Amino acid sequence: MTDISSLEPVATFCGNCNCGCPQLFVDEAAPAERRIVITDDFGQQVQMSADQFGSIVEEAKAGKLDSIAIV
């Protein structure tokens, strides 16, 4: 697991509280396949390549995630 304490978040998702909101980081020192780091509010994280993250962003922009029910 990457130590994110020295990384600056690129984006914070929520930001309306102090609950440990999910955040997006770019770890330039990590191997290319683990450079993007997404954390959740439970202290877990996902690491992926910039290409993998770009694919998620493109799918979201194309509306492929619109059917996910947000309660």
Phi and psi restraints in degrees (range 20) as a CNS / XPLOR table:
assign (resid 1 and name C) (resid 2 and name N)
       (resid 2 and name CA) (resid 2 and name C) 1.0 -77.8 20.0 2
assign (resid 2 and name N) (resid 2 and name CA)
       (resid 2 and name C) (resid 3 and name N) 1.0 136.9 20.0 2
assign (resid 2 and name C) (resid 3 and name N)
       (resid 3 and name CA) (resid 3 and name C) 1.0 -81.8 20.0 2
assign (resid 3 and name N) (resid 3 and name CA)
       (resid 3 and name C) (resid 4 and name N) 1.0 108.7 20.0 2
assign (resid 3 and name C) (resid 4 and name N)
       (resid 4 and name CA) (resid 4 and name C) 1.0 -88.8 20.0 2
assign (resid 4 and name N) (resid 4 and name CA)
       (resid 4 and name C) (resid 5 and name N) 1.0 0.6 20.0 2
assign (resid 4 and name C) (resid 5 and name N)
       (resid 5 and name CA) (resid 5 and name C) 1.0 -60.2 20.0 2
assign (resid 5 and name N) (resid 5 and name CA)
       (resid 5 and name C) (resid 6 and name N) 1.0 -25.3 20.0 2
assign (resid 5 and name C) (resid 6 and name N)
       (resid 6 and name CA) (resid 6 and name C) 1.0 -97.6 20.0 2
assign (resid 6 and name N) (resid 6 and name CA)
       (resid 6 and name C) (resid 7 and name N) 1.0 -0.5 20.0 2
assign (resid 6 and name C) (resid 7 and name N)
       (resid 7 and name CA) (resid 7 and name C) 1.0 -96.5 20.0 2
assign (resid 7 and name N) (resid 7 and name CA)
       (resid 7 and name C) (resid 8 and name N) 1.0 145.5 20.0 2
assign (resid 7 and name C) (resid 8 and name N)
       (resid 8 and name CA) (resid 8 and name C) 1.0 -92.4 20.0 2
assign (resid 8 and name N) (resid 8 and name CA)
       (resid 8 and name C) (resid 9 and name N) 1.0 131.5 20.0 2
assign (resid 8 and name C) (resid 9 and name N)
       (resid 9 and name CA) (resid 9 and name C) 1.0 -67.5 20.0 2
assign (resid 9 and name N) (resid 9 and name CA)
       (resid 9 and name C) (resid 10 and name N) 1.0 139.5 20.0 2
assign (resid 9 and name C) (resid 10 and name N)
       (resid 10 and name CA) (resid 10 and name C) 1.0 -82.5 20.0 2
assign (resid 10 and name N) (resid 10 and name CA)
       (resid 10 and name C) (resid 11 and name N) 1.0 -36.1 20.0 2
assign (resid 10 and name C) (resid 11 and name N)
       (resid 11 and name CA) (resid 11 and name C) 1.0 -150.5 20.0 2
assign (resid 11 and name N) (resid 11 and name CA)
       (resid 11 and name C) (resid 12 and name N) 1.0 147.5 20.0 2
assign (resid 11 and name C) (resid 12 and name N)
       (resid 12 and name CA) (resid 12 and name C) 1.0 -120.5 20.0 2
assign (resid 12 and name N) (resid 12 and name CA)
       (resid 12 and name C) (resid 13 and name N) 1.0 126.8 20.0 2
assign (resid 12 and name C) (resid 13 and name N)
       (resid 13 and name CA) (resid 13 and name C) 1.0 -100.0 20.0 2
assign (resid 13 and name N) (resid 13 and name CA)
       (resid 13 and name C) (resid 14 and name N) 1.0 109.9 20.0 2
assign (resid 13 and name C) (resid 14 and name N)
       (resid 14 and name CA) (resid 14 and name C) 1.0 117.0 20.0 2
assign (resid 14 and name N) (resid 14 and name CA)
       (resid 14 and name C) (resid 15 and name N) 1.0 -88.3 20.0 2
assign (resid 14 and name C) (resid 15 and name N)
       (resid 15 and name CA) (resid 15 and name C) 1.0 71.2 20.0 2
assign (resid 15 and name N) (resid 15 and name CA)
       (resid 15 and name C) (resid 16 and name N) 1.0 4.9 20.0 2
assign (resid 15 and name C) (resid 16 and name N)
       (resid 16 and name CA) (resid 16 and name C) 1.0 -96.5 20.0 2
assign (resid 16 and name N) (resid 16 and name CA)
       (resid 16 and name C) (resid 17 and name N) 1.0 5.8 20.0 2
assign (resid 16 and name C) (resid 17 and name N)
       (resid 17 and name CA) (resid 17 and name C) 1.0 -154.5 20.0 2
assign (resid 17 and name N) (resid 17 and name CA)
       (resid 17 and name C) (resid 18 and name N) 1.0 -175.6 20.0 2
assign (resid 17 and name C) (resid 18 and name N)
       (resid 18 and name CA) (resid 18 and name C) 1.0 -114.1 20.0 2
assign (resid 18 and name N) (resid 18 and name CA)
       (resid 18 and name C) (resid 19 and name N) 1.0 40.2 20.0 2
assign (resid 18 and name C) (resid 19 and name N)
       (resid 19 and name CA) (resid 19 and name C) 1.0 -88.0 20.0 2
assign (resid 19 and name N) (resid 19 and name CA)
       (resid 19 and name C) (resid 20 and name N) 1.0 4.1 20.0 2
assign (resid 19 and name C) (resid 20 and name N)
       (resid 20 and name CA) (resid 20 and name C) 1.0 82.6 20.0 2
assign (resid 20 and name N) (resid 20 and name CA)
       (resid 20 and name C) (resid 21 and name N) 1.0 45.7 20.0 2
assign (resid 20 and name C) (resid 21 and name N)
       (resid 21 and name CA) (resid 21 and name C) 1.0 -50.4 20.0 2
assign (resid 21 and name N) (resid 21 and name CA)
       (resid 21 and name C) (resid 22 and name N) 1.0 148.8 20.0 2
assign (resid 21 and name C) (resid 22 and name N)
       (resid 22 and name CA) (resid 22 and name C) 1.0 -56.7 20.0 2
assign (resid 22 and name N) (resid 22 and name CA)
       (resid 22 and name C) (resid 23 and name N) 1.0 142.3 20.0 2
assign (resid 22 and name C) (resid 23 and name N)
       (resid 23 and name CA) (resid 23 and name C) 1.0 -137.1 20.0 2
assign (resid 23 and name N) (resid 23 and name CA)
       (resid 23 and name C) (resid 24 and name N) 1.0 156.0 20.0 2
assign (resid 23 and name C) (resid 24 and name N)
       (resid 24 and name CA) (resid 24 and name C) 1.0 -114.4 20.0 2
assign (resid 24 and name N) (resid 24 and name CA)
       (resid 24 and name C) (resid 25 and name N) 1.0 130.9 20.0 2
assign (resid 24 and name C) (resid 25 and name N)
       (resid 25 and name CA) (resid 25 and name C) 1.0 -128.4 20.0 2
assign (resid 25 and name N) (resid 25 and name CA)
       (resid 25 and name C) (resid 26 and name N) 1.0 155.6 20.0 2
assign (resid 25 and name C) (resid 26 and name N)
       (resid 26 and name CA) (resid 26 and name C) 1.0 -118.4 20.0 2
assign (resid 26 and name N) (resid 26 and name CA)
       (resid 26 and name C) (resid 27 and name N) 1.0 118.6 20.0 2
assign (resid 26 and name C) (resid 27 and name N)
       (resid 27 and name CA) (resid 27 and name C) 1.0 -101.1 20.0 2
assign (resid 27 and name N) (resid 27 and name CA)
       (resid 27 and name C) (resid 28 and name N) 1.0 94.7 20.0 2
assign (resid 27 and name C) (resid 28 and name N)
       (resid 28 and name CA) (resid 28 and name C) 1.0 -63.7 20.0 2
assign (resid 28 and name N) (resid 28 and name CA)
       (resid 28 and name C) (resid 29 and name N) 1.0 -22.9 20.0 2
assign (resid 28 and name C) (resid 29 and name N)
       (resid 29 and name CA) (resid 29 and name C) 1.0 -84.3 20.0 2
assign (resid 29 and name N) (resid 29 and name CA)
       (resid 29 and name C) (resid 30 and name N) 1.0 -12.2 20.0 2
assign (resid 29 and name C) (resid 30 and name N)
       (resid 30 and name CA) (resid 30 and name C) 1.0 -79.5 20.0 2
assign (resid 30 and name N) (resid 30 and name CA)
       (resid 30 and name C) (resid 31 and name N) 1.0 159.4 20.0 2
assign (resid 30 and name C) (resid 31 and name N)
       (resid 31 and name CA) (resid 31 and name C) 1.0 -59.2 20.0 2
assign (resid 31 and name N) (resid 31 and name CA)
       (resid 31 and name C) (resid 32 and name N) 1.0 151.6 20.0 2
assign (resid 31 and name C) (resid 32 and name N)
       (resid 32 and name CA) (resid 32 and name C) 1.0 -53.7 20.0 2
assign (resid 32 and name N) (resid 32 and name CA)
       (resid 32 and name C) (resid 33 and name N) 1.0 -35.0 20.0 2
assign (resid 32 and name C) (resid 33 and name N)
       (resid 33 and name CA) (resid 33 and name C) 1.0 -77.1 20.0 2
assign (resid 33 and name N) (resid 33 and name CA)
       (resid 33 and name C) (resid 34 and name N) 1.0 -2.7 20.0 2
assign (resid 33 and name C) (resid 34 and name N)
       (resid 34 and name CA) (resid 34 and name C) 1.0 -132.1 20.0 2
assign (resid 34 and name N) (resid 34 and name CA)
       (resid 34 and name C) (resid 35 and name N) 1.0 19.4 20.0 2
assign (resid 34 and name C) (resid 35 and name N)
       (resid 35 and name CA) (resid 35 and name C) 1.0 -71.7 20.0 2
assign (resid 35 and name N) (resid 35 and name CA)
       (resid 35 and name C) (resid 36 and name N) 1.0 -33.4 20.0 2
assign (resid 35 and name C) (resid 36 and name N)
       (resid 36 and name CA) (resid 36 and name C) 1.0 -89.9 20.0 2
assign (resid 36 and name N) (resid 36 and name CA)
       (resid 36 and name C) (resid 37 and name N) 1.0 130.4 20.0 2
assign (resid 36 and name C) (resid 37 and name N)
       (resid 37 and name CA) (resid 37 and name C) 1.0 -125.9 20.0 2
assign (resid 37 and name N) (resid 37 and name CA)
       (resid 37 and name C) (resid 38 and name N) 1.0 126.0 20.0 2
assign (resid 37 and name C) (resid 38 and name N)
       (resid 38 and name CA) (resid 38 and name C) 1.0 -117.6 20.0 2
assign (resid 38 and name N) (resid 38 and name CA)
       (resid 38 and name C) (resid 39 and name N) 1.0 127.2 20.0 2
assign (resid 38 and name C) (resid 39 and name N)
       (resid 39 and name CA) (resid 39 and name C) 1.0 -108.2 20.0 2
assign (resid 39 and name N) (resid 39 and name CA)
       (resid 39 and name C) (resid 40 and name N) 1.0 156.4 20.0 2
assign (resid 39 and name C) (resid 40 and name N)
       (resid 40 and name CA) (resid 40 and name C) 1.0 -114.5 20.0 2
assign (resid 40 and name N) (resid 40 and name CA)
       (resid 40 and name C) (resid 41 and name N) 1.0 -179.2 20.0 2
assign (resid 40 and name C) (resid 41 and name N)
       (resid 41 and name CA) (resid 41 and name C) 1.0 -81.5 20.0 2
assign (resid 41 and name N) (resid 41 and name CA)
       (resid 41 and name C) (resid 42 and name N) 1.0 5.8 20.0 2
assign (resid 41 and name C) (resid 42 and name N)
       (resid 42 and name CA) (resid 42 and name C) 1.0 -107.0 20.0 2
assign (resid 42 and name N) (resid 42 and name CA)
       (resid 42 and name C) (resid 43 and name N) 1.0 5.2 20.0 2
assign (resid 42 and name C) (resid 43 and name N)
       (resid 43 and name CA) (resid 43 and name C) 1.0 87.1 20.0 2
assign (resid 43 and name N) (resid 43 and name CA)
       (resid 43 and name C) (resid 44 and name N) 1.0 5.6 20.0 2
assign (resid 43 and name C) (resid 44 and name N)
       (resid 44 and name CA) (resid 44 and name C) 1.0 -86.7 20.0 2
assign (resid 44 and name N) (resid 44 and name CA)
       (resid 44 and name C) (resid 45 and name N) 1.0 163.9 20.0 2
assign (resid 44 and name C) (resid 45 and name N)
       (resid 45 and name CA) (resid 45 and name C) 1.0 -148.5 20.0 2
assign (resid 45 and name N) (resid 45 and name CA)
       (resid 45 and name C) (resid 46 and name N) 1.0 155.4 20.0 2
assign (resid 45 and name C) (resid 46 and name N)
       (resid 46 and name CA) (resid 46 and name C) 1.0 -121.4 20.0 2
assign (resid 46 and name N) (resid 46 and name CA)
       (resid 46 and name C) (resid 47 and name N) 1.0 135.3 20.0 2
assign (resid 46 and name C) (resid 47 and name N)
       (resid 47 and name CA) (resid 47 and name C) 1.0 -118.0 20.0 2
assign (resid 47 and name N) (resid 47 and name CA)
       (resid 47 and name C) (resid 48 and name N) 1.0 139.0 20.0 2
assign (resid 47 and name C) (resid 48 and name N)
       (resid 48 and name CA) (resid 48 and name C) 1.0 -154.8 20.0 2
assign (resid 48 and name N) (resid 48 and name CA)
       (resid 48 and name C) (resid 49 and name N) 1.0 170.3 20.0 2
assign (resid 48 and name C) (resid 49 and name N)
       (resid 49 and name CA) (resid 49 and name C) 1.0 -79.0 20.0 2
assign (resid 49 and name N) (resid 49 and name CA)
       (resid 49 and name C) (resid 50 and name N) 1.0 163.0 20.0 2
assign (resid 49 and name C) (resid 50 and name N)
       (resid 50 and name CA) (resid 50 and name C) 1.0 -62.7 20.0 2
assign (resid 50 and name N) (resid 50 and name CA)
       (resid 50 and name C) (resid 51 and name N) 1.0 -35.3 20.0 2
assign (resid 50 and name C) (resid 51 and name N)
       (resid 51 and name CA) (resid 51 and name C) 1.0 -64.3 20.0 2
assign (resid 51 and name N) (resid 51 and name CA)
       (resid 51 and name C) (resid 52 and name N) 1.0 -43.2 20.0 2
assign (resid 51 and name C) (resid 52 and name N)
       (resid 52 and name CA) (resid 52 and name C) 1.0 -62.7 20.0 2
assign (resid 52 and name N) (resid 52 and name CA)
       (resid 52 and name C) (resid 53 and name N) 1.0 -44.4 20.0 2
assign (resid 52 and name C) (resid 53 and name N)
       (resid 53 and name CA) (resid 53 and name C) 1.0 -65.0 20.0 2
assign (resid 53 and name N) (resid 53 and name CA)
       (resid 53 and name C) (resid 54 and name N) 1.0 -40.5 20.0 2
assign (resid 53 and name C) (resid 54 and name N)
       (resid 54 and name CA) (resid 54 and name C) 1.0 -59.0 20.0 2
assign (resid 54 and name N) (resid 54 and name CA)
       (resid 54 and name C) (resid 55 and name N) 1.0 -37.6 20.0 2
assign (resid 54 and name C) (resid 55 and name N)
       (resid 55 and name CA) (resid 55 and name C) 1.0 -63.7 20.0 2
assign (resid 55 and name N) (resid 55 and name CA)
       (resid 55 and name C) (resid 56 and name N) 1.0 -42.3 20.0 2
assign (resid 55 and name C) (resid 56 and name N)
       (resid 56 and name CA) (resid 56 and name C) 1.0 -62.0 20.0 2
assign (resid 56 and name N) (resid 56 and name CA)
       (resid 56 and name C) (resid 57 and name N) 1.0 -44.6 20.0 2
assign (resid 56 and name C) (resid 57 and name N)
       (resid 57 and name CA) (resid 57 and name C) 1.0 -61.5 20.0 2
assign (resid 57 and name N) (resid 57 and name CA)
       (resid 57 and name C) (resid 58 and name N) 1.0 -45.2 20.0 2
assign (resid 57 and name C) (resid 58 and name N)
       (resid 58 and name CA) (resid 58 and name C) 1.0 -61.9 20.0 2
assign (resid 58 and name N) (resid 58 and name CA)
       (resid 58 and name C) (resid 59 and name N) 1.0 -42.8 20.0 2
assign (resid 58 and name C) (resid 59 and name N)
       (resid 59 and name CA) (resid 59 and name C) 1.0 -61.6 20.0 2
assign (resid 59 and name N) (resid 59 and name CA)
       (resid 59 and name C) (resid 60 and name N) 1.0 -41.4 20.0 2
assign (resid 59 and name C) (resid 60 and name N)
       (resid 60 and name CA) (resid 60 and name C) 1.0 -65.2 20.0 2
assign (resid 60 and name N) (resid 60 and name CA)
       (resid 60 and name C) (resid 61 and name N) 1.0 -43.8 20.0 2
assign (resid 60 and name C) (resid 61 and name N)
       (resid 61 and name CA) (resid 61 and name C) 1.0 -62.4 20.0 2
assign (resid 61 and name N) (resid 61 and name CA)
       (resid 61 and name C) (resid 62 and name N) 1.0 -32.5 20.0 2
assign (resid 61 and name C) (resid 62 and name N)
       (resid 62 and name CA) (resid 62 and name C) 1.0 -80.0 20.0 2
assign (resid 62 and name N) (resid 62 and name CA)
       (resid 62 and name C) (resid 63 and name N) 1.0 -2.5 20.0 2
assign (resid 62 and name C) (resid 63 and name N)
       (resid 63 and name CA) (resid 63 and name C) 1.0 90.1 20.0 2
assign (resid 63 and name N) (resid 63 and name CA)
       (resid 63 and name C) (resid 64 and name N) 1.0 4.9 20.0 2
assign (resid 63 and name C) (resid 64 and name N)
       (resid 64 and name CA) (resid 64 and name C) 1.0 -69.1 20.0 2
assign (resid 64 and name N) (resid 64 and name CA)
       (resid 64 and name C) (resid 65 and name N) 1.0 -14.2 20.0 2
assign (resid 64 and name C) (resid 65 and name N)
       (resid 65 and name CA) (resid 65 and name C) 1.0 -102.1 20.0 2
assign (resid 65 and name N) (resid 65 and name CA)
       (resid 65 and name C) (resid 66 and name N) 1.0 0.5 20.0 2
assign (resid 65 and name C) (resid 66 and name N)
       (resid 66 and name CA) (resid 66 and name C) 1.0 -63.6 20.0 2
assign (resid 66 and name N) (resid 66 and name CA)
       (resid 66 and name C) (resid 67 and name N) 1.0 -23.5 20.0 2
assign (resid 66 and name C) (resid 67 and name N)
       (resid 67 and name CA) (resid 67 and name C) 1.0 -82.0 20.0 2
assign (resid 67 and name N) (resid 67 and name CA)
       (resid 67 and name C) (resid 68 and name N) 1.0 -5.4 20.0 2
assign (resid 67 and name C) (resid 68 and name N)
       (resid 68 and name CA) (resid 68 and name C) 1.0 -70.4 20.0 2
assign (resid 68 and name N) (resid 68 and name CA)
       (resid 68 and name C) (resid 69 and name N) 1.0 125.1 20.0 2
assign (resid 68 and name C) (resid 69 and name N)
       (resid 69 and name CA) (resid 69 and name C) 1.0 -77.6 20.0 2
assign (resid 69 and name N) (resid 69 and name CA)
       (resid 69 and name C) (resid 70 and name N) 1.0 120.3 20.0 2
assign (resid 69 and name C) (resid 70 and name N)
       (resid 70 and name CA) (resid 70 and name C) 1.0 -104.4 20.0 2
assign (resid 70 and name N) (resid 70 and name CA)
       (resid 70 and name C) (resid 71 and name N) 1.0 116.8 20.0 2
